[in-house]
Amino acid sequence: MKVQLKLENEAVHFLGHSDTTKATVPIDGSPDIGGQALGVRPMELVLMAVGSCSALDLLSILRKQRQEVTDLQIEVDSERVDAIPAVFSSIHIIFRLKGEINLEKAKKAAELAVKKYCSVHDMLAAGGVDITYEVNVA
């Protein structure tokens, strides 16, 4: 796996590229270091990574169980330590599912997705981040 980052202006705005896709990801720093809100901040990307990693596995498991998922929204909230580096101390993921879905199957699928299959979770948890989740089905 390989990515490239290219500085896009004289401030701190980058475009990220992956070798596996043609997509680009705009990345920017905080305003106190010259960021201009032109992209996602790096720590936000980490939250997006753990949310999407878990969600991809969750969808895969539910589909194999023949659960009809018509919508999935993920909210990821975090707390950071008050020190430098300001690493995450806790992360909470909320999976909001819609469709013909058995809640108990969804909860078990979420447990497997987050705690067994998501490599981003494992890297963060190994660093001491407390990661919790909840599942809502409508």
Summary of the structure (lengths in Angstrom):
residues: 138
radius of gyration: 17.0
end to end distance: 37.0
largest distance: 51.4
contacts: 385
relative contact order: 0.15
helix: 36%
strand: 36%
